[in-house]
Amino acid sequence: MTDPRRRVPRTDAVLADPRLVDAQRALGRELVKTVVAQAQERARAGVIAPEQVADDAVAALPASAASLRPVINATGVVVHTNLGRAPLSRAAVDAVVTASGATDVEFDLQTGRRARRGRGALEALARAVPTAGGVHVVNNNAAALLLAAMTLAPGKEIVVSRGELIEIGDGFRLPDLMQSTGARFREVGTTNRTHLRDYTDAIGPDTGFVLKVHPSNYHVSGFTSTVSVPELAELGAPVVADIGSGLLHPHPLLPDEPDATTMLRDGADLVTASGDKLLGGPQAGLLFGRTDLIERLRRHPAARALRVDKLTLAALEATLVGPPPPVAQALDADVDELRNRAQRIADQVPGAKAVDCIAAVGGGGAPGVELPSAAVSLPEGCAAPLRTGTPAVVGRLENGRCLLDLRTVAAEDDDALVRAVAACMS
C-alpha cells in the first residue's frame, strides 16, 4: 500500500477536473484523455507526484486540436514554402471564419435558388485582371496546368522549350505532370537557346497548344535565347503561359517577373498562376484567358475534382478586394523603418545587434532579386531555442549568426519577438 503508483488517480477522476472539462469542450475528449494518460504514466514512473497529475495534464494541453503551430517568419524569405507560403491578411482570416459555417457559397438568398459557386471570388478575380475574357479557380497551379492539358490536348502534343522543362517542389517534374493526362510533350530547342523557327517547325495538326513556362525558381544566363509570348501568339496554335508566382500586374521591384495582365495583352490565350505566392492569398490555381477556353475548362469533368472549397473562395475574394496582404506589405516595406525596428528590438535585449541584410522573394518567384532589409543579429546558438519556443520564431543562419530579418515580420509581432529573444538570451 506504500507504492505511490497505487495513488495515481483514475482517468475519470482526473477528467472531472473543471479545467479539463472545459478543455474537452474545446479540444475533444479523446485528445484530453491522451494527455491525461501521459501525465498518469509520468506519475507511475515517479517523475511527478500522483497529486500533480491533473496540474501536469493541464500544463501539457495543446493550444488547439490541430498539430500545426503558429510561426513568426523571420527568415527574410517573403514567400516561404515550408512555412505555408503567403500568410493571409486579417480580412482573409475573418472571411475564412465567416465561411466556416453555413454560407451562400452556391445559393442565391434573393431567389432561393442555386447560384454560381464562388461568384464573389470569381467576380473579384475578373475585376483584378480586366484583360481576361474569363477566369476560373482550381486547387493549385499544378492543377491549373493539369486541367488545361486534359481539356486542350488530350492525345495531342504540347510544344515546349527544353529550357522550360522545370521541376517543381518535392521532385515533381512538369513533363511527368502533363504527360499523366495523356498528352505528349514535343520538346523544341536546347537547354539554353530556343528560337522561333523551333516552334514553327514543331507546330502541326497534332498540336494541342504551345506551353510557355516562366522559370521562376532559377535563372539561366550567358549564351541564351528564348521566344516571347507575342512571337508565339503569331503562330496560330493556342498559347498557354504558366507565370507561376501569381503576379497580376507589373511590380516595380520585380521587373523580370511576368504578370497575368501583360501576358494576356501580349497574346496568351490562357494564363495559369498561383494564389498563395505574390498575390498573397490562399493556395489556389488561377486561370485567366479567352472566354471560350475558360468555359471549356470549367465544364471538363475533372474540374469538379480540382475545385476549391468555400474557405479558399472566401480568402481569395478578401485578398483581392481587401487591404494589402502581408506579402505586399513585406515587398513594399520601407528599409529605414525596418532599420529603426531592428534597433528598437536590439536595444531591449543584451547581446543583440541591429544589422543590414538582404531578403528574398522566395516561393519560386523572382530568383536573384535582392531586397535590402534589416535584422536583429543573435548568437548562432539561439536558432534552435527560438524555433522550439512559444511563439516559435524561425530565423536564418548567416556567417555564424542567427539573423531575424524584419522584412518578413509584421510590426505588430515585434513585442512577441522581443519576448522570445529575451527568453532565449536569458
N, C-alpha and C positions, 0 to 999 in steps of 0.2 A: 504493500500500500504506500510505501515511501517513494516508489518510482514516479518521478514527475510526469512521465508520459501519460499516466492514468488521469492526470488533472487537465489534460488538453481538452478544451470544451468541444462539445458536439457541434456538428455543422449547423444544424437547425437553430441551436442556441446562439451561435455567432451571427447567423443571418438575421436574427431578430433584433440585433443592434440597430437603433433608429438610423444611424449613419449609413449602414449597409442596406437598410430597407429603401432609403432614398436612392442609393446607388443602383439598386436593382431596377428602379423605375427608369433611370437614365441610361444604364449600360446593359441591362438584361440580366436575368437570374443566373444563367449558365456562366457568363463571364465572371460575375462576382463570386460564384461558388468556386471557380477555378482559383481565384486569388485567395480565397479563404483556405482552400485546401493546401496551397503553397505555404501560407502562414502556419497552418497546423503542422506541416512537415518540419518547418523551422523550429517549432516548439518541441516536437518529438526528438529532434536532433540536438536539442539543448542550446540552439543559437539564441532563442528568445524564451522568456518565461511563459508558461501557459496563460497567465493572466494578460499577457500582451498580444494575444492572437488577434483580437478584434482591432486594436490600435494598429498593429502591423499590417493587417489586411486593408484598413482604411488608407494608410500611407502608401500602399502599393497599388491602389486603384488607378487605372489609366484615365486620362482626361476625357477620352471618348471611346465609343465602341469600335472605332476603326483604328488600325495599327499605324496609319500614316501620321507623322509628326510635322508640325509647322517648323519651317526653317527660315532663318534670316540669311538671305543670299548675299554674302559679302565677297564673292569671288571676282566681281568685276566683269563677269560674263552676263550680258543683259538677258539673253535668251538661253538659259542653261537647261539642256535637255534632261540631265539626270536629276534636276531639281524641279521638274514639271513644266519646263519651258515658260511661257508667259504667265506671270501672276495676274489674276483678274482684278479689275477695278472694283471699287466699292459698289458702284452702280451695278456691275455684272454680278457680284456676290448677292446683292439684295434681290436681283432679278431671279437668280437661281433659287433663293429661299422662297420667293413668291411662287415660282413654278413647281416647287416640290410637292404641293398639294394638288387638288383638282383644279384644272385650268381650262381655258377655252382654246387650247392649242389646235384643236381640229373641230371647233364648234362655233357657230355664229349665235351669239346671245340675242341678237335682234330678231332673227327669223326662227331660231330654234332648230336650225338645220345644220348638217355637216358643212364645214368650211375648209378651205385650203390649209393644209398643215403648215404651221410656222409662217403664216403670211406676213406677220410683222417683221420678222427677221429677214425674209426674202425681199420685202419692200425696202428695208433699210439698206440691204446689200446692193440692190439695184440703184438706189439713190447715190450710194457711195461711188459707184462706177457707172456713170451715165452712158459711157461709150459701149456698154454691154447691151445686146438685144435681149438677153435673158440671163438668169442666174439660177444656180442650184447649189445645194449643200449636202455633202456626204460626211462620213466619219473621220477621214483624214486625207491628206494629199495623195497618198498611195492609192486609196480607194477611188479618188477622182480620176487618176490615170487608168486604173483598172476598168472603171465604168466606161471611159472614153474608148478603150481598146475593145471591150466587149460589144459596144454599140456601133462603132465606126469601122472596125477592122476585123470582124470575125472571119477566120480563114484567109485573111489578106495579109499584105505586107505593111509594116510600119518602117518608114525610111528614117534613119537616124545616123548622125555622125558618130564615128568611132570615138572621137574625143569627148562625147557626151554620154557614154555608157557608164553611168555613175553607180556607185554602191552607196546605199543609204545606211541608216543605223542598224546595228546588231547583225551585220553581214548580209542584209537583204540587197539584192542587185536588181537594177532596173530591167535588164534583159529577162531574168527569170520571172519577175513580176508580170511583165507584159506578155511573155510567151505562154504563161499559165492560162491566158484567156483563149488560146487557140490561134492567136495572131503570130506572124513570123516577122522577125527583125531583118531588115535589109540594111546592113551596115555600109556606110559610104565614107570616103576619105581616109585619113590616117589619124593617129592619136593627136598629132599636133597641128595638122593642116587639112582643112576640108574646103573645097571650092564649090561654086555654084554648079559647075558642069558635073560634079559628082552626083548632085541631086537630080539634075536634068537627065542624066544617063540612067538613073535608077527608077524614076517615076514611070509607071505604066498602068495597064489595065488592072493589075493585082494590087495596086497601091490603095491602102485604106486611108492613110494620112501621113503627113510628114511631121515628125516629132522634133521640136526644138527644146532642149533641156539646158537650163542655166546651171553651170557647175558651181553651185552656191557654197559648197564646203571645201573647195580647193581652188587653186589658181595656177594656170599654165602660162608661162612667159617664155620669151625668146622667139624662135623662128616658128611663128604660129599664124594661122588664118582661120576665120570662121565665116559663116554666111549669116547675114542678118535676117530678121523676120520680114522686113519689106521686100527683100530679094526673094525669099521663099514664097511669099504670097503671090508673086507673079507667075509661079509655075503651074497653077491650075489645080493642084491637089489641096485638100484641106490641111491647114497648118494648126497643130496643137502645140502651144507653148507652155511648158512647165516652168513657172518662175519660182516655185518652191517657197520662198520666205514669206509671202503674203503681203508684200508692199502694194498698196492700192494706188498710190500716187508717187511721183518722184520725191525724194528726200534729199535736202542739200548735203547732209553728211554722208550719203551713200550714193554717189553719182554713178557708180557702175552696177548698182543693183536694179534689175528690171522691175517694172511695176505693171499692174494689170491694165491700167488706163492707157499707158503708152503702147503696150503690146497689142491691144485691140485696135488702137488708132493706126498702128503700123501694118495691120492686115491679118493678124492672127484670127483664126476662126473660133478657136477655143483656148481659154487660158485656165490653168489649174494653179492653185496656191494653198498654203496652209493658213489656218485661222489662229494658231497658237504661237506664231513667231512674231514677225514685225507688226502684224495687225494688233497683237496684244490681247487676243481673245481666247476662247476655249479651243480645245482640239477639234478641228473640223477641216474638211476638204472643200475648198471654194471653187466653183466653176462659173466662168463668165464666157459669153460668146453669142454666136448667131442664134436668133430665136428658134429656128427650126432644129438646130443641133441640140440645144438645151432641152427642147421638148422631147426629142428622141431619147436623150439620156434619161430624162425624168420618167419616161414611160417604159424603159427597159425593165424586164422582170427582176433583175438584180438590184435595181435602185432601192427597192424596199429593204433588202438585206443590208444595204450600205447606209441607210438613212440614220440621221442623228435623233437623239431623244429631246424631250421638251426642255430639259435643263440646259442643254447645249444651245438650243434655239434662243432661249431667254438670255443666256450670257452673251451670245453673239449679237443679238439686237441691242442690248445695253452697251456693249463695247462700241458699236457703230454710231449710236445716237447720243451716248453719254459723254462725260468728261474724258480728257485724255487718259488712257490706261497707263499702268506703271511702266510698260515698255517704252511708250512715247515719252513719258516724263524722264526716264533714265537716259534716253538718247539726247534729249534736249536740255539736260541738266547743265547749269552754269558751273564752270570749273572753279571760279573764285569762291562760290558758295560751298562747293564740295571741300575746298581747302579750309574754309572757315569752320565747317562742321568737324572735319578731321582734327583741327587744332583744339576745338572745344572739348572733344572727347578725350584726346590725348592729355589735356590739362587736368582731367579728372582722375586719371589712372597713372600712378607712378610706374615708370619703366616703359610707357607707351610713347611713340613718336608720330607726328604727322608728316607724311611724305607724299611727294608727287609720284604718280604711277600711270600705267596705260591699261585701259579697259578694252573689252572686245564685244562685238555684237553677239556672236555665238549662234547656236541653233541652226548651223548650216547656212548662215547668211553673212554676206559681206566679208569674205575671207581677206585678211590682210589689212582691213580698216582698223586704225588705231584711234581710240577715243581717250584723249587726255583726261586724267582723273586724279583723285586724291584718296589716300588710305591712312588708316591707323596701323602702324608697324609694331608688331609684338615679337617676343622671342618665339622661335620655331616650336618650342615645346607646348605652346598654348593651343596649337591647332586641334589636337585630339580632345583635350578637355572642353574646348568650345563646341566641338561637334556633338559631344555627348551630354552637354549641359542642357539647362532649361532656361531660356529657349535655346534650341540648337542653332549654332552660328557656324556657317561654312565659309572659310576664307580661302586663300591660296598661299602656297609656299613659293617664295622667290628670294634667291640669294641668301638662304639661311634664315629668313624671317617669315613670320606669318603676317600677311597683309589682309586687312579688312577694307576692301575697296568700297567706298561710299557711293559710287555711281549706281550701284545696284541695291542700295539700302535706302528705303523710304525714310524721309526725315522724321516721321513720327515714330520710327523704330530706334532712334538714337538713344533714348533713355534705356530701353531694354538692352541695347548693345553695350552701353556703359556698365550696366549691372552684370552682364555676362562676362565682360572683360575684367571687371574688378574682382569677381569671384574667381576667375582663372588666375589672375596675377597674385591673389592672396594665398 
